[in-house]
Amino acid sequence: MTETNTTPAAAVDATVAAGSAQFLTPVALGLQALAVNGKQAHWNVRGANFIAIHELLDSVVAHAQDWADLAAERVVALGLPIDARLATIDEKVAATQVPAGFTPWEDMIRAIIADMDAVIADVQAAIDGLDEIDLTSQDIVITIKEGIEKDRWFLFAHLAA
């Protein structure tokens, strides 16, 4: 009978795995929260720029989901589990700025940008912290930062005068 190996194929130092997970987990959870809250904003945004914001928020949500998956899969590839259940996200992620009901587009954009800024802070902490731990994981969060800052810019452009 063959045994199933439950650890990564390559030998990963447990300290590297734990250190990487320490920085990647908040990023994954924050991005999952952004995806959920972005969809909430997508459904409830109102005003003259509705269609543009509504469609742009779909892109923000899709990107957040993809980046959350990227960060979480790195943790798992290092041999550790990740807990991104809604209850865990609610416990670990700061309260969202996105309102529950219909909201004028300007206020909704500001709320989503505030949520994005919280994720960007975790991403930057991960970039800084991973520099001495795991450069592969650091590359992943650098990629995430590049993308989320671009999405933030697209949203912010609607507010700029």
BELQUIBEL-V845442 format. One record per residue. PSI is psi in whole degrees, -180 to 180 (none if undefined). Layout:
# BELQUIBEL-V845442
PSI / PSI
This chain:
# BELQUIBEL-V845442
140 / 151 / 145 / 125 / 125 / 9 / 164 / 156 / -46 / 145 / 122 / 128 / 130 / -34 / -39 / -46 / -48 / -42 / -41 / -44 / -35 / -36 / -34 / -32 / -48 / -33 / -49 / -45 / -42 / -39 / -36 / -42 / -42 / -39 / -46 / -47 / -32 / -38 / -39 / -46 / -42 / -42 / -28 / 3 / 144 / 156 / -175 / -33 / 24 / -57 / -42 / -45 / -44 / -48 / -38 / -38 / -32 / -39 / -43 / -45 / -47 / -43 / -45 / -41 / -44 / -43 / -36 / -43 / -41 / -47 / -45 / -41 / -30 / -42 / -47 / -39 / -27 / -2 / 10 / 150 / 164 / 141 / 103 / 32 / 155 / -39 / -39 / -42 / -45 / -38 / -37 / -22 / 137 / 153 / 141 / 156 / -8 / 125 / 163 / -28 / -166 / 135 / 137 / 145 / -38 / -43 / -36 / -42 / -45 / -39 / -46 / -41 / -40 / -42 / -41 / -40 / -36 / -41 / -43 / -37 / -43 / -38 / -44 / -40 / -39 / -43 / -48 / -46 / -32 / -10 / -36 / -3 / -53 / 102 / -28 / -46 / -37 / -41 / -39 / -47 / -27 / -43 / -43 / -44 / -43 / -45 / -45 / -34 / -34 / -46 / -39 / -43 / -45 / -41 / -46 / -32 / -26 / -24 / -24 / 141 / none
